[in-house]
Amino acid sequence: MAKIVIVESPAKARTIERYLGEGFKVLPSMGHVRDLPADELGVELERDFEPHLIVTKQKVVRQLKAAVRAAEQVYLATDNDREGEAIAYDLYEVLDHKSRAKYGRVVFNEITREVIRRAIAQPGEIDLQKVEAQRARRILDRLVGYQVSPLLSVTLASNRFAGLSAGRVQSVALRLICDRELEIDRFVPQEYWTIEAQLGNGAVFQARLVKIKDEKPEISSQAEAELVRTELEALASSGGFIVEKLGEQEVKQSPPPPFITSTLQQVASSRLRFAPRRTMKLAQQLYEGIALAEGQEGLITYMRTDSLRVSPEAQKRLRALIKSEYGPEYLVAKARVYRNKKAAQDAHEAIRPTAPERLPLQLQVELQRDQYKLYQLIWQRFSATQMAQARYLKREVQVRAGDYLFEASGSRLLFDGFLKVWSMKPRADEGIEIPELEQGQRLKLINILPEQHFTEPSKRFSEAGLIKTLEQKGIGRPSTYAGIVATIQERGYVEKLKGSLRPTLLGFITADFLKAFFPQTVQIDFTAQLEEELDQISEGQRTRLEVLQGFYGPFQQRLETAEQNLKRSGDRPFRVLSDVACPECGVPMEVRFWKGSRFLGCSRYPECKSTVDLPQGVPFHYLERQLIVGEHLA
């Protein structure tokens, strides 16, 4: 009888079956085989939030049942995270689970021959705490989405089934983007001036004004800048620019840590212009296995991780490669180890090549273009972690003229170290030449260079920037970042313009609706705390029931209050009025949505049924529950 191994995908199945050989059959489950029903809540609120799970892949399950019925042993080899653990448990439940003894759970961080065979030789048990954490997350998402979305629809479209939706974690991301946009709209630029001096003693260099009477300079107008210029020119005529302090030192720069999920998505976005979901799809392909000349091979470790840990064996192999490829001077003397953040789950290693010796150029012909770009990025980042620091020679000078202090610095690269494989943003003073000077030396003033500036608002989030903020605030986890970013765009709440995320009108209004009726769902601290509680379930410190009860009590009260308010006759408790007057009766028109389109309707509806088209793409400004768009509709 064959031994059956079940994984999520066909690609992963092909790679693992090649490693295990005769006597093993590796089959894909095609992801989750059970889920909550799509057309009902699917959660028994009066029975401790018991989920009503249904089989969603009937054909796959039938095929798997037929395969395991005669199997000697069944290995559940789904991913080693909450989702993978839940898939393993569901497979065990829906297949022939009465024969419990023949089921084993195997986990691994990379898909290589040695690692897979070692995992199969040491099967364990399903981690029920991880399963409970996944169930809790799925139930929380369903409680919010299924019960809030109809209220959002009836408020904005007068129909519970208009298809507008609100998600638990996505709503916080939407709020971050909306708050940033409102901050940009409210921003008032402030004028300020900087002053630099061209100085010389034969060679000319430029120094910036950093202090006036030992205080940071605050020059807010051209008149003030001209006054400073006049005083400096007067000091120059009396020989007042003196070298006060000189310094020269070697500065070292260390490489960044290996990739985790969030940093891989951020760097792939900024350097390769890959959307987070694209990055994760490519990483999944590299992890599950690529058809090479020698056969199907897994090229990187598991790509959903928040751990910086690297196995000693991988470090050893990388260090040997660096020494042979680049020379001993490029190898850091002692193996560099990176510390995890406090909240890191450390279930997996950092993202790295499974074989550092497999150089990117060796794979260029066998990988698709984008696969190659991502593999090269991962290989370069990992290789840099065990390379020597880059070294710069930095020269600094301070020049005084009366109450005015100027500074200048320049640095040049002495040894590239890890920069041989991993480029970094140039240092601010890199390449600037500071001439040989002496303390007390009198310098000639060649020119004064005042420059006008204006303060700028915070930039809009890029996809990479949003993921970085979500991670910093503890919202979401490695497995969810890409989905959050994609979902808010797919639902029409956010659009990407020239690489930046901007809320749509629907996004602004949805965020305001949630702030008004379900403030906890868009509170950053509350959402982050809920993520921590899900982690605690995984670690056995909390139960699923405790977390769900703690959430649902206050949420249910908000839900009931919102439903009662929305049923009131007369003025509706939530509406977004515009600066456009009704052409029939003159009252302000309000924003309405219907079947994916938006329009302005009279706020006296149903007494007045006048409407005005609100085309997609028309410029607008949004204030709290107010749309400013009239001048663009004239």
N, C-alpha and C positions, 0 to 999 in steps of 0.2 A: 504493500500500500504506500502511496506517495505521501510525502509530508507537504502540507499546504502552508504557504506564507501569504498573508494578505496585507497589502499596502494600499495607498490612496490612488495612485495614478499608474497608467500603463508604462510610462517612461521609467518610473522607479521600479516597476515590476521587471521590466526587461533587464535593467542593470543588475538587480539583485539575483535574478535567476541565472544570469551568466556566472556570477561568483559562486553560487551554491552548487550548480551542476546537477548531475543525475540524481534522481531520488527526490527532488524538490520541484514543486510547481508553485510559481508566484503569480498571484491574481490581484487585480485592482478592484477596490470598492467604489472607485469614482467619487471619492469624498464621503460626506455624511450619507448614511443610509436611513436615518430617522430625523424627524424635525417636528416642530409644532405645526398644526394645520394652518394653511394660508387663509382660510375663510372664517375662522373663529378665534377667540382669545386663546383657547387651548390650555388654560391654566385654571385649576380648581381653587378658587379663592377661599372657599370655606373648608378645604381639606389640605391645609398647610401648603398651599401653592403647588400642588401636585401637577406636573406637566402631563398633558395628553399627547404623547408622541406617536406619530404614525410613520409607517415605512414609506419613504419617498422614492425609492428606486426598486420597484417590485421585480423587474427583470434581472437586475444585478443580484439581488438577494436570492432569487430562485437559482441562478447559476452558481452562486457561492454555496448555497445549501447542498446542491447536487455534488459539488466538489468535495466538501468537508465530510459528507455522510460516510464515505468509505476511507477517509484519511486516517492515517496512523497518528499524526500529530498536526495541530494547527497553531501557527505562530502569528500573532497579531502584531504587525510591524509598522503601525502607523506612527506619525510624527510624535516626538517626545515633547508635547506641550498640551495645554488644556483641550484644544480642539482634537488633537490626535488621540488623546486618552479617551475622550467621549466617543470618538468613532470606534475605537477598539472595544469599548464597553457595549456600544450598540450592536456591533457585529457579534459579540459574544451572546448578547441577549436574543437576537433574531435568528441566529443560526442554531446549531445543535448544542445548546449550552447545557443540556442535561449530562452530557459527557464531559464534565468540567475538567477531569484529569488530563484530557488531551489538548487543552488550550494553554498556551503560554504567551506572555507579553514580552516582546523584545524591543529594546530601544538602542539608538545609536546616534552619534553626532555627525557622522560622515558616511558616505556610501563607497567604501573601498573593500576589497576582498578580505583583508585581514580583520577589519572592524566588523563586517557583517558576519563572518564565520564565528568570531568570538562572541557576538551577541546571540547568535542562534544556539551556541553551546551553553549559554547561561541565561535561559529564559526566566522571567520573574512573574510578578502578579500585576494586574491592572491597578493603577493608583486611583482608588475611589475618591480620594480627597480632590484630586484634579478634576475628576468627573463632576463632582459636586460643585466645584467652582465654575466649570463651564455651564452647568445647568442653571446656576444662579444668574450668571451673566445673561444667558439666553432668555430666562424668564423676566429679568429686569427690563431688558430691551423690549420684550413683547408687552409688558404691562404699560410701559410708557407709550410706545409707538401705536399700539392697537387702541388705546383708550384716549390718547390726546389727539391723534390725527383726525378723527371724526369731528371733534370740537373745533379744531382749526378750520376744517372744511366748511362746517356750518356757519362759522363766523365770517369767513371771507367769501364764501360762495353760496350761502344759504342752502347747502345740501351736504349732508353727512358723507355722501359717497362721491364727492368731487375729486378725490384722489390726492389732496394735499396731505403731507405727512410730516411728522416730527419724530426724530430719533433721540435716544438718550445721550450718547456721547457726541454724535454729530452736532447736536444743538449747541453744545459748549463751543465747539470749533466755529460754528456759525456766529455765535455771539462775539468771539474774539475778533473775527473779521469785520463784523458790523461796528463794534466799538472802535476799532482802528480807523475805519472809514469816517466815522463821525468825528473822531479826534482830528483827522486830516482836514475835514470840512470846517471845523471850528478854529483851526490854527491861524494865528495872526503873525506874519513874519516880523521879526525885529531886526532892524539895521545894526550892523557892527562893522568895525574896520580893523584890519591888521596892518602892521607896519614892518617892513623889512629894510635893512640897510645893506647896500653894496659897499664892501670895505676892501682895502688892498694894501699890500706892502710890496708891490711888484705883481704877484698873483692876486687875482680878485676872487672873493667868495661872498656869499650872502648870509646874513644873520637875521634872526627874527626877534622882535621886541617881546620880551617875556615878563618884564616887571617895570613899574614906575613907582619909585619910592617904596620898593620892596613889596608892592601889591600887584596882583594880576591886572594888566591894563584893561580898562573898560572904555573903549572909544566908540561912541554911538552915532557920530555924524561926521560929515566931511569937514565941517568947521573945526571940530575937535582934532581931527587928523591933521589938518593944515596947521593948527596951533602947535602940535607935536613936531611937525616937520620944521617949522620955523625955529623952535627951541633947539632941535638937533643940529640944524645948520649953523646956528650961533655957537653951539658947543664945538662943532667941527672947526670953525675958524679960529678958535682958541686952543686947538689941538687936544680936544677932549675925549677921543675914542682910544681907550687903553685896554690892552689885553690883561684881564684880571685873573683868569684861571685857565689852565690847560690840562688836558687829561688824555691818556691813550691807554686802552685796555683791550684784551681779547674777550670777545663775547661769544658764548656758545648757544646753539639752538638745537633743541631735542626734537625727534620725530613725534608725530601724533600717534595715539594708540591705534591698534587694529580696529577694523570696522565692527560695529554692532548694527542692528537693523536701522536705527534712526540715522546714524551718521552715514551709512551706505546710501540711504535714500537722499540725504542732504547733499552729499558730494556728487553722486550720480546726477542729481538735478542741476547743480551749479556747473559741473565740468562737462557732462555729457548731454545735458538738456533732456534727460529721461524723466518722465513723470514717475512718481513713486510706485504706482501700480505696474508700470512698465519695468521698472527696476526689479520689483519682486517677482514678476513673471520670468524675467531672464535669469535671476538668481535661482529660482526654482528649477529651471531647466539645467543649469550648471550643477546644482546639487543632486538632482535625480539621475543624471547621467547623459552623456553626449556620445554619439557613435563616432569613435576614433578608429584609426587603422588597427589598433590592437583589440578593438571591441568597445562595448558600452562602458564608459567610465564616469564616475562621479568626480567632478573637478573642484568643488568647494564644500566646506562644511555647512551645517544647517544655517539657514539665512534668517531665522526669526529668533533673535537672541538679544539680551541686554547685558551680556557678560563679556568682560575683556580677558577672561582666562584663556590661556593657550597651553596645550599639553606639553610636558617636558620633551617628549619625542619629537613633536613638530618644531619646537624651538631648536633642538639639537640638529635636526636636518636643515633648517633654515640657516643656522650659523655656519654649518659646513659649506653650504652653497655660497654664502657671502664671501667666505674666506677664499674659496676656489675661483669664483667668478670675478671678484673685485680686488682681492688682496687682503692680507691681515690688517692693514691700516684702516680698512673700512668696517671692520667688525668691532662692535662695542665690547670692551674688555670683559664685563660681567653681564650675563644674560639679563635683559631688561624685562621687568615684570610690572604690569599695570594693575592698579587697584580698581575694583568695581565701585560704583556708586552704592550708597547704603541700600537703596530700594531694589537693586539688581537681583533677579531670581537665580542666576547662575546655574540654570539647568543645562546650558550648552556652553561650548567654547565661543570665542569670538569668530567672526567670519574670516576664513582664511582658505588658501588653496589646500587641497588634500595632499598634494605632493608639490612642495616648493620647487623641486627640481624640474617640474614641467613648466618651462619658460613660456611666456605668452607667444613669442615669435614662432615657437615650435607648433603652436596650435592655430596659427592665423588662417591657414588653408582649410582646416577642418571645422572651424567654428563659423557660425553666421556673423555678420559684421558687428551687430550690437552685442552678441554673446562675447565676442572677442574683446570689445571695448570694456565691458564690465569685468571680465576675467582679468584683463590687464590692470584695471583699476584696483581690484582686490589683491592681486599679486604684488603690485607696487607698494600698496599701503602696508601689507603684511611684511614684505621684505625690509621696508624702512625701519620697522620696529626693532630690529637687531643690528642696525648699522650705527656707526659712530656719529657723534654730534657734528653739525656743521660749525665751523669756526670763522669768526669775523674779527678784523682789526677795526676798532671804533675809536675815532679821534673827536674830541669835544673841546669847544672853546667858549669862554664867556668874555664879553667885551662890555666895558662900562663907559658911559658918557654922562657925567653928572648923576642925576637920579634915575637914568635910564639904563636898563641892563638888557643886553642882547645875547642870544645863544645861537650856536651853529654846531652841527655834527655831521660826520660822514663816516661810512663804513665800507670796507671792501672784503670780499670773500678770500679767506686764507686756505680753507679746506672744505670741499663740498659735502663730504660724509654722506648722510642719508639723502641729501639733495640729488645725489647721483641717480636715484630711482623715483623720488617723490618730490615734485615741485611744490614750492610754497610761495605765497604772495611776497614780493620783494620787500625788504625792510624800507621804512620811510626814507632813510638817509643813505640807502645803498647806492653806491656809485658817485656820491657827492665827494669832491676833493676839498679837503681843508689843508691849506698850505702850511709849511713849517713856520711856526711862530715862537716867540719868546714871551714869557711873563713880563708885564710892564711895557711891552712894545707899543709904540704909538702908531695907530693905523690911520690911513687916509680915507675920508668919507667920499665915495664916488657918487652915490645917489641914494635918495630916500624913496622907497616904493610903498606908498599907502595903497590899500586895496579894499574896496567895498564888498561886504558880504551881507547875506540875510539868513537868519536862522531858518531851518527847514523842519517840516513835520516828520514824524516817524514814517518810514516807508510802508507801503502796503505789503502784506505777507506774500512771499512766494510760496510755492508748495513746500519747498525745503525749509523755509523759515517757519511756516506753520507747524510742521512736524517737530522742529527744534523746540518751539514754544510749548507744544503739547507735552513733549517729553520733560521739559524743565518743570512744568506745572503738575506732572504726575497724571495726565489725562491720557487714557488709552495705554496700550501695551504694544510690544514689537509686532504682534500678529495683526494689529488693528489700524496702525497709522495710515497705511496706504489706502485702506478701505474708507476711512473717515474722509480723507482728502478727496477721493473719487466720488463718494456718495453725495456730498454737499454740492458738487458740480452737476452730477447726473440728475439730481432732483430740481435743478434750476434755482437753487438758493445763492449760488456763487458762480461767477464766470471768470475765466482766465484771460486777461488782456495784457499782451506784451510781457508775459511771464509773471504777472502779479494777479492776486486773487481780489476780486471786487464783488461786494454783495449786490445781488439784483434787488429790484423792488420787492419781489416776493420774499427774498431773504431778509431784508430789513423788517418787513411786516411780521414775518414768522418769529423773528427774534423778539420783537416788541410784544407779540401775543404771549410768548412763553414767559417773558419777564413779568407780565401783568398777572397771569393766572397760575403759572407753574415755575416760580422763580428758582426753586431748587434745581430744576433740570438744566438751568443755564448758569448755575453758580460754580465757579471753577473749584473752589475749595471743597464743596460738597461732592462734586464728581470725582475729584482726586481721592477723597476719603473713601468713596465707594469702591474705587479701584483697589485701594489698600485692603479693604475688607474682603474683596474677592481673592486677593493674594493670601489673606489670612485663612480663608477656607481651604485653599490649596495646601497650606502648611498645617492644617488641623487645629488652628487656634480659634476658629469660629465655625458655626454650622450654617448651612444654607438657609435654614429656617430663621435663625437669628437675624441674618442680614436682610432677608426679604421682609420679615415683620418690621424691622427697624425702618426700612424704606417705605413700605406700603401704607403704614398708619397715617403719617403726615400727607403722603401723596393722595390717598383716598379722600381725605378731608378737602384738599385743594380741588380734586376732581368733582366732588359733590357741589362745592361752592361755585365752581365754574359752570357746571350744568344748570344750576338754579338761576344764576345770573343771565345765562344765555337764553333761558326760557321766559324771562321777564318781558312783558309787553312794554311798548313805548321805546324810549331811547335804548339802543343796544349798549352794552358795557364796553365794547371794543369796536372801534372803527377808525379808519385813517382818512381824514378829510384832506381835500386838496385846495389849492388856491384858484381853482376853476369854478366859476359860477354856473349854476344850472341854466341852460338856455331857455327853459320854459318858465321857471319860477324864481330864479335868481339866488337860491340858497347854495352853499358850498356842495360840490359833488364829492363823492367818496370813492375810494378804490375798491373794485370788486374783481373777482376771478371766476372763470367758468370754463371748464373743459380745456385747461391749458392756456387759455387766453386771458388777457386783463383788459379792463375798461373802467371808465368813470361812470358811476350811476348817481342819480339824484339821492341826496341823503334823506329826502322825505318819502322815499319808496316805502310802501306801495301806492301812496297817494299820487306821487309823480313818478312816472316810469321813464323819464328821459335818460338817455345814455350818450356818452361821447367816447369815441375810440381812443385807446391809449397805445399807440404803436410800439412794437419792440424797437429798442435802440434810441428812443427819444430821450434827450438829456433831462436829468431831473436832480433835484436836491431833496434829501430826506431828513426831516427833523423828527423828534419824538411824535409818532402818530400824525405826522403832517407831511404831505407831498407838495413840493414846490415845482410846478411843471407848466404853469399857464403860459409863460412867454414863448414856450416852444410849441404850443398847440395853436397859437394864433394864426 
